[in-house]
């Protein structure tokens, strides 16, 4: 009872802030609105968010409870401290979008991290695995030419992920530690699930499955994969009247293939505790998966890189020097990166790159297949087994 009364007292104190028009019903139903374009919070709530002066039309009442809970806990764990409460982007907002961003690449190669960091940028919205390419094929002609519809779909996905998905917690916080089997990518103080002032880039993080879609789906409909890929993306760019750009996150192929092998053979967890080179994987499985990796993933990447603006981003360099990698990403997208965005984003990048390749006892045949195929692609040549 005491706790409930304290929470109610905190809520009433918040709602009595002079910048807000309020009533008890308004606080509980979500109809709180500011009397001006920006809302400045005074103590004790200012400590919940160091940056609550952002332009907003409405406040989600759930943030009031979240804020009060954070004060009681004595620390802030939210990845986003304020969101635009509107469920849709207006045509005035989506009309200013200049770039549609897609990812192409491989599984287990930092795509989720990169997409989450970019979604935190105030002028970008990057959905998490919305699967735009597959949905595009299912939409009507009218939906495919409706920028407002398409961008709102990606906006909804981004917002949902920030509120209830892998971006809802900041890594290392108490709430994140309560879910030890889940990776979290929440960026503190930034704009995951929303935007600020202007929206310039909208995208969808779907790296490995983009490559699979191009390899399998388009190949079934066309004999010429290169032509099919070009036509598909040119149509998308033309209908939405945007520039189409790709991010290709590169990681050491030996590590990606090793992780795929371990997962396929249900040995991922033992590998985390194994001695180096002790895990035996069937020789045929090594050979088949090595060939499959280059056919399903690498070939589509090479086609996209030849015909569309694509930035190669090293997973290993991102983990060791996140701010420099983010600056390159922002420059590629013609977006300015503030010092606060770079610092807050870099604060969640703490893992050294894992060398999964060391856990497997490889066959010479499999290693030879991987090396031979890597040498065919300029963006993979620099990688070696021993580094």
C-alpha positions in Angstrom: 0.0 0.0 0.0 2.8 2.4 0.9 4.6 1.7 -2.4 1.4 2.3 -4.3 0.8 5.6 -2.6 4.4 6.7 -3.2 4.0 5.8 -6.9 0.7 7.7 -7.1 2.3 10.7 -5.4 5.1 10.8 -7.9 2.7 10.6 -10.8 0.6 13.5 -9.5 3.8 15.5 -8.9 4.8 14.9 -12.5 1.3 15.7 -13.9 1.2 19.0 -12.0 4.2 20.2 -13.9 3.3 23.8 -15.2 4.3 22.9 -18.8 1.6 20.2 -19.0 -2.2 20.4 -19.3 -3.4 17.6 -17.1 -6.1 15.8 -15.2 -6.1 12.6 -13.2 -7.9 10.9 -16.1 -5.5 12.4 -18.6 -2.5 11.0 -16.8 -4.0 7.5 -16.8 -5.4 7.4 -20.3 -2.4 8.9 -22.1 -3.9 12.2 -23.2 -1.2 14.3 -21.6 0.0 17.0 -23.9 2.5 19.8 -23.6 1.5 23.5 -23.8 4.5 24.2 -26.0 6.6 22.4 -28.6 9.1 21.2 -26.0 8.7 20.0 -22.4 11.3 20.6 -19.8 11.2 18.4 -16.7 12.3 19.7 -13.3 13.7 17.7 -10.4 13.2 15.0 -9.4 12.3 13.8 -12.9 15.1 15.6 -14.7 17.5 13.0 -13.3 15.6 10.3 -15.2 16.6 11.9 -18.5 19.4 14.2 -19.2 17.9 15.1 -22.6 14.1 15.6 -22.3 14.0 18.9 -24.2 13.2 17.1 -27.5 10.2 18.3 -29.6 7.1 16.3 -28.9 3.4 16.4 -29.3 2.3 13.9 -26.7 3.8 11.9 -23.8 3.1 8.2 -23.3 1.9 7.8 -19.7 3.9 4.5 -19.5 7.0 6.7 -19.4 5.8 8.3 -16.2 5.8 5.0 -14.4 9.0 3.9 -16.0 10.7 7.1 -14.9 9.4 6.8 -11.4 10.6 3.2 -11.2 14.1 4.3 -12.4 14.2 6.9 -9.6 13.3 4.3 -7.0 15.9 2.0 -8.3 18.5 4.8 -8.2 19.6 4.3 -11.8 18.3 4.5 -15.3 18.2 1.4 -17.5 16.0 2.5 -20.4 17.6 2.6 -23.8 15.3 5.5 -24.8 14.0 8.1 -22.3 11.4 9.7 -24.5 9.5 8.6 -27.5 7.1 10.3 -29.9 3.8 8.7 -28.8 2.3 8.9 -32.3 1.7 5.5 -33.9 2.2 6.8 -37.5 4.6 9.0 -39.4 2.8 11.8 -41.2 3.3 12.3 -45.0 5.2 15.5 -44.2 7.8 13.4 -42.4 8.1 10.5 -44.8 8.3 12.9 -47.8 11.7 14.0 -46.5 13.2 10.5 -46.5 16.0 10.4 -49.0 17.5 6.9 -48.5 16.2 3.4 -48.1 18.9 1.3 -46.3 19.1 -2.4 -46.6 21.6 -4.9 -45.3 23.2 -7.8 -47.2 25.6 -10.4 -45.8 25.8 -13.4 -43.5 24.4 -14.7 -40.3 26.3 -14.2 -37.0 28.2 -11.2 -38.3 27.2 -8.1 -36.2 24.3 -7.0 -38.4 22.0 -6.8 -35.4 24.5 -4.6 -33.6 25.0 -2.3 -36.5 21.3 -1.9 -37.2 20.6 -1.1 -33.6 23.3 1.5 -33.4 22.0 3.2 -36.6 18.4 3.1 -35.3 19.6 5.2 -32.3 20.6 8.0 -34.6 18.1 11.0 -34.4 17.6 11.1 -38.2 17.3 7.3 -38.9 14.8 4.6 -38.4 16.2 1.0 -38.9 13.7 -1.8 -38.3 15.0 -5.1 -36.8 14.3 -8.0 -39.2 11.1 -6.7 -40.6 11.8 -8.7 -43.7 11.0 -6.0 -46.2 12.0 -8.0 -49.3 9.6 -10.9 -48.6 6.8 -8.6 -47.7 7.3 -6.5 -50.7 6.5 -9.5 -52.9 3.2 -9.9 -51.0 2.0 -6.3 -51.2 -0.4 -4.9 -53.7 0.8 -2.5 -56.5 -0.8 0.4 -54.6 1.1 -0.5 -51.4 4.4 -0.7 -53.2 4.1 2.8 -54.5 2.9 4.3 -51.2 6.0 5.7 -49.4 4.0 6.6 -46.3 2.7 3.0 -46.0 6.1 1.4 -46.5 8.0 3.7 -44.2 5.4 3.4 -41.5 5.7 -0.3 -41.6 9.4 0.0 -40.9 8.8 2.7 -38.2 6.3 0.4 -36.4 8.8 -2.4 -36.4 11.6 -0.1 -35.1 9.3 1.2 -32.3 8.1 -2.3 -31.3 11.7 -3.6 -31.1 12.7 -0.6 -28.9 9.8 -1.2 -26.5 9.7 -5.0 -26.3 12.5 -6.5 -28.4 16.2 -6.8 -28.3 16.6 -3.0 -28.1 14.6 -2.6 -24.9 17.5 -3.0 -22.5 20.9 -1.5 -22.3 23.6 -4.3 -22.2 25.1 -4.9 -18.8 22.2 -3.4 -16.8 20.3 -5.3 -14.1 17.3 -6.0 -16.4 19.5 -7.2 -19.2 21.3 -9.5 -16.8 18.0 -11.1 -15.8 17.8 -12.4 -19.4 21.3 -14.0 -19.8 20.4 -16.0 -22.9 19.4 -12.9 -24.9 21.6 -10.3 -26.6 20.3 -6.7 -26.0 21.2 -3.7 -28.1 19.6 -0.7 -26.3 21.5 2.6 -26.7 21.1 5.0 -23.7 19.9 8.6 -24.2 19.4 8.2 -28.0 16.5 7.7 -30.4 15.8 4.0 -31.0 12.2 3.6 -32.1 11.8 7.2 -32.9 13.5 10.2 -34.5 14.3 13.8 -33.8 13.4 16.9 -36.0 14.0 15.2 -39.4 13.9 11.7 -40.8 16.4 11.2 -43.6 17.1 7.4 -43.7 14.7 4.5 -43.2 15.9 0.9 -43.3 15.5 -2.7 -42.4 18.2 -4.9 -40.8 18.0 -8.3 -42.5 21.5 -9.3 -43.5 21.9 -13.0 -43.9 18.3 -13.6 -45.0 18.5 -10.9 -47.6 21.3 -13.0 -49.3 19.2 -16.1 -49.0 16.2 -14.4 -50.5 18.2 -13.2 -53.4 19.8 -16.7 -53.9 16.7 -18.8 -53.6 13.6 -16.8 -54.4 14.9 -14.7 -57.3 16.8 -17.7 -58.8 13.6 -19.7 -59.0 11.9 -17.0 -61.0 14.9 -16.0 -63.2 17.8 -17.9 -64.7 20.0 -14.8 -64.7 20.6 -14.0 -61.0 22.5 -10.8 -61.7 19.7 -9.4 -63.9 17.0 -10.5 -61.4 18.8 -8.7 -58.4 19.3 -5.5 -60.4 15.7 -5.4 -61.6 14.3 -6.1 -58.2 16.1 -3.3 -56.4 15.7 -0.8 -59.3 11.9 -1.4 -59.1 11.9 -0.8 -55.3 14.0 2.4 -55.6 11.8 3.7 -58.5 8.5 3.0 -56.8 9.5 4.6 -53.5 11.5 7.4 -55.1 14.5 7.0 -52.8 18.2 6.2 -53.1 18.8 2.6 -52.3 22.0 1.9 -50.3 23.4 -1.3 -48.7 25.5 -2.0 -45.7 27.6 -5.2 -45.9 28.9 -6.2 -42.5 32.0 -8.4 -43.1 33.3 -10.9 -40.6 36.0 -13.6 -40.8 34.4 -16.4 -42.8 36.1 -19.1 -40.8 34.3 -17.8 -37.7 30.9 -17.5 -39.4 31.1 -21.0 -40.9 32.3 -22.4 -37.6 29.3 -20.9 -35.8 27.0 -22.3 -38.4 28.6 -25.8 -38.1 28.3 -25.8 -34.3 24.7 -24.7 -34.3 23.8 -27.2 -37.0 25.3 -30.0 -34.9 23.9 -28.7 -31.6 27.4 -28.1 -30.2 27.3 -24.3 -29.8 27.1 -24.4 -25.9 29.9 -27.0 -25.5 32.0 -24.9 -27.8 31.9 -22.0 -25.4 33.7 -24.1 -22.8 35.8 -26.4 -25.0 39.5 -26.6 -25.3 40.7 -25.2 -28.6 40.4 -27.5 -31.6 38.7 -30.4 -29.7 35.2 -30.4 -31.2 34.8 -33.0 -33.9 32.4 -32.1 -36.8 31.7 -34.6 -39.5 34.0 -34.1 -42.5 31.1 -34.1 -45.0 29.2 -31.5 -43.0 32.2 -29.2 -43.0 32.7 -29.6 -46.7 29.0 -29.1 -47.6 28.4 -26.1 -45.3 31.6 -24.4 -46.5 30.4 -24.6 -50.2 26.9 -23.6 -49.2 28.1 -20.5 -47.4 29.7 -19.1 -50.5 26.8 -20.0 -52.8 24.0 -18.8 -50.6 25.6 -15.7 -49.0 28.7 -14.5 -50.7 27.6 -14.6 -54.4 24.5 -12.3 -53.8 26.7 -9.9 -51.9 29.1 -9.6 -54.8 26.2 -8.9 -57.2 24.8 -6.2 -54.9 28.2 -4.6 -54.5 28.7 -4.4 -58.2 25.5 -2.6 -59.0 24.4 -0.6 -56.0 26.1 1.8 -53.4 27.4 -0.6 -50.7 29.6 0.0 -47.7 31.7 -2.8 -46.4 31.9 -2.6 -42.6 34.2 -4.9 -40.7 32.6 -6.5 -37.6 36.0 -6.9 -36.0 36.9 -3.2 -36.5 33.4 -2.1 -35.2 34.0 -4.0 -32.0 37.5 -2.6 -31.5 36.9 0.9 -32.7 33.1 1.6 -32.7 33.2 5.4 -33.0 35.4 5.3 -36.2 33.2 2.7 -37.8 30.1 4.7 -37.0 31.6 7.8 -38.5 32.2 5.9 -41.7 28.6 4.6 -41.7 27.2 8.1 -41.2 29.4 9.5 -44.0 28.2 6.8 -46.3 24.5 7.7 -45.5 25.2 11.5 -45.7 24.2 11.9 -42.0 26.0 13.9 -39.4 27.1 12.1 -36.2 27.1 14.1 -33.0 29.6 13.4 -30.3 26.8 12.3 -27.9 25.5 9.8 -30.5 29.0 8.3 -31.0 29.8 8.1 -27.3 26.4 6.6 -26.3 26.5 4.1 -29.1 30.1 3.1 -28.4 29.2 2.6 -24.7 27.3 -0.7 -25.5 30.0 -2.1 -27.8 32.2 -4.0 -25.3 32.8 -7.4 -26.7 36.0 -8.5 -28.3 35.5 -10.4 -31.5 35.1 -14.2 -30.7 37.2 -16.6 -32.7 34.8 -19.5 -33.0 37.0 -21.1 -35.6 39.4 -22.2 -32.9 36.9 -24.5 -31.3 36.6 -26.9 -34.2 38.9 -29.7 -35.4 38.9 -28.8 -39.1 39.7 -31.1 -42.0 42.3 -29.9 -44.5 39.6 -30.3 -47.3 37.2 -27.9 -45.6 39.9 -25.3 -44.9 41.1 -25.5 -48.5 37.5 -24.9 -49.8 37.1 -21.9 -47.6 40.5 -20.4 -48.5 40.1 -21.0 -52.3 36.6 -19.3 -52.3 37.8 -16.4 -50.1 40.5 -15.6 -52.6 37.9 -15.1 -55.3 36.3 -12.1 -53.5 38.3 -8.9 -52.8 36.3 -8.1 -49.6 37.3 -11.5 -48.0 40.9 -11.8 -49.1 42.4 -10.1 -46.0 41.0 -12.7 -43.6 43.2 -15.5 -42.5 42.7 -18.5 -40.1 45.6 -17.6 -37.8 45.7 -13.9 -36.7 
